[in-house]
């Protein structure tokens, strides 16, 4: 089966924002499913120094075909100046799940 399924990672500053983004992505059919994982600690390089933040990780199951709309949605709705937004292709998966994912996203 040919598919363009991918996982997109996006961190958020808190659960309220993460859930708002997740609901918006699914509601707009830009994602089939979004997992909201609270309680992560991010350590990263930002503006010349090491920073630490408690964040919430979104794991977004979507299609590469909707990437432009998904990227635009995150840019407009996310509070970070430069939000994490990384797409990773899904190279294999349960065919029925991948079919569902493909059909759930526009």
Rosetta constraint file for C-alpha pairs under 8 A:
AtomPair CA 1 CA 95 HARMONIC 7.83 0.50
AtomPair CA 3 CA 98 HARMONIC 7.62 0.50
AtomPair CA 3 CA 102 HARMONIC 7.44 0.50
AtomPair CA 4 CA 63 HARMONIC 5.32 0.50
AtomPair CA 4 CA 64 HARMONIC 5.41 0.50
AtomPair CA 4 CA 65 HARMONIC 7.01 0.50
AtomPair CA 4 CA 89 HARMONIC 7.37 0.50
AtomPair CA 4 CA 90 HARMONIC 7.71 0.50
AtomPair CA 4 CA 102 HARMONIC 7.81 0.50
AtomPair CA 5 CA 61 HARMONIC 7.35 0.50
AtomPair CA 5 CA 62 HARMONIC 5.79 0.50
AtomPair CA 5 CA 63 HARMONIC 4.40 0.50
AtomPair CA 5 CA 64 HARMONIC 6.23 0.50
AtomPair CA 5 CA 89 HARMONIC 6.29 0.50
AtomPair CA 5 CA 90 HARMONIC 5.58 0.50
AtomPair CA 5 CA 98 HARMONIC 7.02 0.50
AtomPair CA 5 CA 101 HARMONIC 7.26 0.50
AtomPair CA 5 CA 102 HARMONIC 6.85 0.50
AtomPair CA 6 CA 61 HARMONIC 6.09 0.50
AtomPair CA 6 CA 62 HARMONIC 5.52 0.50
AtomPair CA 6 CA 63 HARMONIC 5.50 0.50
AtomPair CA 6 CA 64 HARMONIC 6.23 0.50
AtomPair CA 6 CA 87 HARMONIC 6.33 0.50
AtomPair CA 6 CA 88 HARMONIC 5.45 0.50
AtomPair CA 6 CA 89 HARMONIC 4.22 0.50
AtomPair CA 6 CA 90 HARMONIC 4.89 0.50
AtomPair CA 7 CA 59 HARMONIC 6.58 0.50
AtomPair CA 7 CA 60 HARMONIC 5.45 0.50
AtomPair CA 7 CA 61 HARMONIC 4.79 0.50
AtomPair CA 7 CA 62 HARMONIC 6.23 0.50
AtomPair CA 7 CA 87 HARMONIC 5.62 0.50
AtomPair CA 7 CA 88 HARMONIC 5.20 0.50
AtomPair CA 7 CA 89 HARMONIC 6.34 0.50
AtomPair CA 7 CA 90 HARMONIC 6.75 0.50
AtomPair CA 8 CA 58 HARMONIC 7.89 0.50
AtomPair CA 8 CA 59 HARMONIC 5.97 0.50
AtomPair CA 8 CA 60 HARMONIC 4.87 0.50
AtomPair CA 8 CA 61 HARMONIC 6.53 0.50
AtomPair CA 8 CA 62 HARMONIC 7.36 0.50
AtomPair CA 8 CA 85 HARMONIC 6.54 0.50
AtomPair CA 8 CA 86 HARMONIC 5.32 0.50
AtomPair CA 8 CA 87 HARMONIC 4.26 0.50
AtomPair CA 8 CA 88 HARMONIC 6.22 0.50
AtomPair CA 9 CA 57 HARMONIC 7.11 0.50
AtomPair CA 9 CA 58 HARMONIC 5.76 0.50
AtomPair CA 9 CA 59 HARMONIC 5.12 0.50
AtomPair CA 9 CA 60 HARMONIC 6.28 0.50
AtomPair CA 9 CA 84 HARMONIC 6.94 0.50
AtomPair CA 9 CA 85 HARMONIC 5.66 0.50
AtomPair CA 9 CA 86 HARMONIC 5.25 0.50
AtomPair CA 9 CA 87 HARMONIC 6.57 0.50
AtomPair CA 10 CA 57 HARMONIC 5.97 0.50
AtomPair CA 10 CA 58 HARMONIC 5.09 0.50
AtomPair CA 10 CA 59 HARMONIC 6.87 0.50
AtomPair CA 10 CA 60 HARMONIC 7.86 0.50
AtomPair CA 10 CA 83 HARMONIC 6.94 0.50
AtomPair CA 10 CA 84 HARMONIC 4.92 0.50
AtomPair CA 10 CA 85 HARMONIC 4.99 0.50
AtomPair CA 10 CA 86 HARMONIC 6.96 0.50
AtomPair CA 11 CA 18 HARMONIC 7.90 0.50
AtomPair CA 11 CA 55 HARMONIC 6.34 0.50
AtomPair CA 11 CA 56 HARMONIC 5.61 0.50
AtomPair CA 11 CA 57 HARMONIC 4.51 0.50
AtomPair CA 11 CA 58 HARMONIC 5.94 0.50
AtomPair CA 11 CA 83 HARMONIC 6.99 0.50
AtomPair CA 11 CA 84 HARMONIC 5.87 0.50
AtomPair CA 11 CA 85 HARMONIC 7.93 0.50
AtomPair CA 12 CA 17 HARMONIC 6.59 0.50
AtomPair CA 12 CA 18 HARMONIC 5.61 0.50
AtomPair CA 12 CA 55 HARMONIC 5.58 0.50
AtomPair CA 12 CA 56 HARMONIC 5.06 0.50
AtomPair CA 12 CA 57 HARMONIC 6.31 0.50
AtomPair CA 12 CA 58 HARMONIC 7.49 0.50
AtomPair CA 12 CA 78 HARMONIC 7.79 0.50
AtomPair CA 12 CA 80 HARMONIC 7.98 0.50
AtomPair CA 12 CA 83 HARMONIC 7.89 0.50
AtomPair CA 13 CA 17 HARMONIC 7.05 0.50
AtomPair CA 13 CA 18 HARMONIC 7.61 0.50
AtomPair CA 13 CA 53 HARMONIC 7.98 0.50
AtomPair CA 13 CA 54 HARMONIC 7.11 0.50
AtomPair CA 13 CA 55 HARMONIC 4.85 0.50
AtomPair CA 13 CA 56 HARMONIC 6.22 0.50
AtomPair CA 14 CA 18 HARMONIC 6.23 0.50
AtomPair CA 14 CA 38 HARMONIC 7.82 0.50
AtomPair CA 14 CA 55 HARMONIC 5.90 0.50
AtomPair CA 14 CA 56 HARMONIC 5.74 0.50
AtomPair CA 15 CA 19 HARMONIC 5.96 0.50
AtomPair CA 15 CA 36 HARMONIC 7.85 0.50
AtomPair CA 15 CA 38 HARMONIC 6.67 0.50
AtomPair CA 15 CA 56 HARMONIC 6.19 0.50
AtomPair CA 16 CA 20 HARMONIC 6.16 0.50
AtomPair CA 17 CA 21 HARMONIC 6.13 0.50
AtomPair CA 17 CA 78 HARMONIC 7.83 0.50
AtomPair CA 18 CA 22 HARMONIC 6.06 0.50
AtomPair CA 18 CA 36 HARMONIC 6.73 0.50
AtomPair CA 18 CA 56 HARMONIC 6.61 0.50
AtomPair CA 18 CA 57 HARMONIC 7.69 0.50
AtomPair CA 18 CA 58 HARMONIC 6.86 0.50
AtomPair CA 19 CA 23 HARMONIC 5.97 0.50
AtomPair CA 19 CA 36 HARMONIC 7.00 0.50
AtomPair CA 20 CA 24 HARMONIC 6.11 0.50
AtomPair CA 21 CA 25 HARMONIC 6.08 0.50
AtomPair CA 21 CA 74 HARMONIC 7.57 0.50
AtomPair CA 21 CA 77 HARMONIC 7.18 0.50
AtomPair CA 21 CA 78 HARMONIC 7.62 0.50
AtomPair CA 22 CA 26 HARMONIC 6.24 0.50
AtomPair CA 22 CA 34 HARMONIC 5.70 0.50
AtomPair CA 22 CA 35 HARMONIC 7.85 0.50
AtomPair CA 22 CA 36 HARMONIC 7.61 0.50
AtomPair CA 22 CA 58 HARMONIC 7.50 0.50
AtomPair CA 22 CA 60 HARMONIC 7.97 0.50
AtomPair CA 23 CA 27 HARMONIC 5.75 0.50
AtomPair CA 24 CA 28 HARMONIC 5.92 0.50
AtomPair CA 25 CA 29 HARMONIC 6.16 0.50
AtomPair CA 25 CA 30 HARMONIC 5.04 0.50
AtomPair CA 25 CA 31 HARMONIC 5.48 0.50
AtomPair CA 25 CA 70 HARMONIC 7.33 0.50
AtomPair CA 25 CA 73 HARMONIC 7.77 0.50
AtomPair CA 26 CA 30 HARMONIC 5.86 0.50
AtomPair CA 26 CA 31 HARMONIC 4.90 0.50
AtomPair CA 26 CA 32 HARMONIC 5.99 0.50
AtomPair CA 26 CA 33 HARMONIC 6.41 0.50
AtomPair CA 26 CA 34 HARMONIC 7.35 0.50
AtomPair CA 29 CA 104 HARMONIC 6.56 0.50
AtomPair CA 29 CA 105 HARMONIC 4.83 0.50
AtomPair CA 29 CA 106 HARMONIC 5.73 0.50
AtomPair CA 30 CA 62 HARMONIC 6.60 0.50
AtomPair CA 30 CA 63 HARMONIC 7.98 0.50
AtomPair CA 30 CA 66 HARMONIC 6.19 0.50
AtomPair CA 30 CA 69 HARMONIC 7.25 0.50
AtomPair CA 30 CA 70 HARMONIC 5.89 0.50
AtomPair CA 30 CA 105 HARMONIC 5.45 0.50
AtomPair CA 30 CA 106 HARMONIC 6.50 0.50
AtomPair CA 31 CA 60 HARMONIC 6.34 0.50
AtomPair CA 31 CA 61 HARMONIC 5.65 0.50
AtomPair CA 31 CA 62 HARMONIC 4.54 0.50
AtomPair CA 31 CA 63 HARMONIC 7.50 0.50
AtomPair CA 31 CA 104 HARMONIC 7.25 0.50
AtomPair CA 31 CA 105 HARMONIC 5.61 0.50
AtomPair CA 32 CA 60 HARMONIC 7.81 0.50
AtomPair CA 32 CA 61 HARMONIC 5.76 0.50
AtomPair CA 32 CA 62 HARMONIC 5.76 0.50
AtomPair CA 32 CA 100 HARMONIC 7.97 0.50
AtomPair CA 32 CA 101 HARMONIC 5.41 0.50
AtomPair CA 32 CA 102 HARMONIC 7.82 0.50
AtomPair CA 32 CA 104 HARMONIC 5.03 0.50
AtomPair CA 32 CA 105 HARMONIC 5.64 0.50
AtomPair CA 33 CA 60 HARMONIC 6.15 0.50
AtomPair CA 33 CA 61 HARMONIC 5.37 0.50
AtomPair CA 33 CA 62 HARMONIC 7.45 0.50
AtomPair CA 33 CA 101 HARMONIC 8.00 0.50
AtomPair CA 34 CA 58 HARMONIC 6.37 0.50
AtomPair CA 34 CA 59 HARMONIC 5.48 0.50
AtomPair CA 34 CA 60 HARMONIC 4.45 0.50
AtomPair CA 34 CA 61 HARMONIC 6.16 0.50
AtomPair CA 35 CA 57 HARMONIC 7.96 0.50
AtomPair CA 35 CA 58 HARMONIC 5.63 0.50
AtomPair CA 35 CA 59 HARMONIC 5.01 0.50
AtomPair CA 35 CA 60 HARMONIC 6.55 0.50
AtomPair CA 36 CA 56 HARMONIC 6.80 0.50
AtomPair CA 36 CA 57 HARMONIC 5.96 0.50
AtomPair CA 36 CA 58 HARMONIC 4.94 0.50
AtomPair CA 36 CA 59 HARMONIC 6.71 0.50
AtomPair CA 37 CA 56 HARMONIC 5.56 0.50
AtomPair CA 37 CA 57 HARMONIC 5.00 0.50
AtomPair CA 37 CA 58 HARMONIC 6.34 0.50
AtomPair CA 37 CA 59 HARMONIC 7.89 0.50
AtomPair CA 38 CA 55 HARMONIC 6.76 0.50
AtomPair CA 38 CA 56 HARMONIC 4.39 0.50
AtomPair CA 38 CA 57 HARMONIC 6.41 0.50
AtomPair CA 39 CA 54 HARMONIC 6.57 0.50
AtomPair CA 39 CA 55 HARMONIC 6.33 0.50
AtomPair CA 39 CA 56 HARMONIC 6.10 0.50
AtomPair CA 40 CA 54 HARMONIC 5.82 0.50
AtomPair CA 40 CA 55 HARMONIC 5.37 0.50
AtomPair CA 40 CA 56 HARMONIC 5.98 0.50
AtomPair CA 40 CA 57 HARMONIC 6.98 0.50
AtomPair CA 41 CA 52 HARMONIC 7.02 0.50
AtomPair CA 41 CA 53 HARMONIC 5.79 0.50
AtomPair CA 41 CA 54 HARMONIC 4.63 0.50
AtomPair CA 41 CA 55 HARMONIC 6.08 0.50
AtomPair CA 42 CA 52 HARMONIC 5.64 0.50
AtomPair CA 42 CA 53 HARMONIC 5.26 0.50
AtomPair CA 42 CA 54 HARMONIC 6.28 0.50
AtomPair CA 42 CA 55 HARMONIC 6.76 0.50
AtomPair CA 43 CA 50 HARMONIC 6.88 0.50
AtomPair CA 43 CA 51 HARMONIC 5.66 0.50
AtomPair CA 43 CA 52 HARMONIC 4.54 0.50
AtomPair CA 43 CA 53 HARMONIC 6.66 0.50
AtomPair CA 44 CA 50 HARMONIC 5.63 0.50
AtomPair CA 44 CA 51 HARMONIC 5.37 0.50
AtomPair CA 44 CA 52 HARMONIC 6.56 0.50
AtomPair CA 45 CA 49 HARMONIC 5.55 0.50
AtomPair CA 45 CA 50 HARMONIC 4.64 0.50
AtomPair CA 45 CA 51 HARMONIC 6.09 0.50
AtomPair CA 46 CA 50 HARMONIC 6.31 0.50
AtomPair CA 46 CA 51 HARMONIC 6.47 0.50
AtomPair CA 61 CA 101 HARMONIC 7.29 0.50
AtomPair CA 62 CA 66 HARMONIC 7.45 0.50
AtomPair CA 62 CA 101 HARMONIC 6.68 0.50
AtomPair CA 62 CA 102 HARMONIC 7.49 0.50
AtomPair CA 62 CA 105 HARMONIC 6.52 0.50
AtomPair CA 63 CA 67 HARMONIC 6.95 0.50
AtomPair CA 63 CA 101 HARMONIC 7.74 0.50
AtomPair CA 63 CA 102 HARMONIC 6.63 0.50
AtomPair CA 63 CA 105 HARMONIC 6.85 0.50
AtomPair CA 66 CA 70 HARMONIC 6.10 0.50
AtomPair CA 66 CA 105 HARMONIC 7.56 0.50
AtomPair CA 66 CA 106 HARMONIC 6.92 0.50
AtomPair CA 67 CA 71 HARMONIC 5.86 0.50
AtomPair CA 68 CA 72 HARMONIC 6.21 0.50
AtomPair CA 69 CA 73 HARMONIC 6.09 0.50
AtomPair CA 70 CA 74 HARMONIC 6.26 0.50
AtomPair CA 71 CA 75 HARMONIC 6.11 0.50
AtomPair CA 71 CA 85 HARMONIC 7.66 0.50
AtomPair CA 72 CA 76 HARMONIC 6.19 0.50
AtomPair CA 73 CA 77 HARMONIC 6.04 0.50
AtomPair CA 74 CA 78 HARMONIC 5.32 0.50
AtomPair CA 75 CA 83 HARMONIC 7.74 0.50
AtomPair CA 78 CA 83 HARMONIC 7.03 0.50
AtomPair CA 79 CA 83 HARMONIC 7.91 0.50
AtomPair CA 93 CA 97 HARMONIC 7.13 0.50
AtomPair CA 93 CA 98 HARMONIC 6.45 0.50
AtomPair CA 94 CA 98 HARMONIC 6.27 0.50
AtomPair CA 95 CA 99 HARMONIC 6.06 0.50
AtomPair CA 96 CA 100 HARMONIC 6.20 0.50
AtomPair CA 97 CA 101 HARMONIC 6.12 0.50
AtomPair CA 98 CA 102 HARMONIC 6.10 0.50
AtomPair CA 99 CA 103 HARMONIC 6.22 0.50
AtomPair CA 100 CA 104 HARMONIC 6.01 0.50
AtomPair CA 101 CA 105 HARMONIC 6.58 0.50
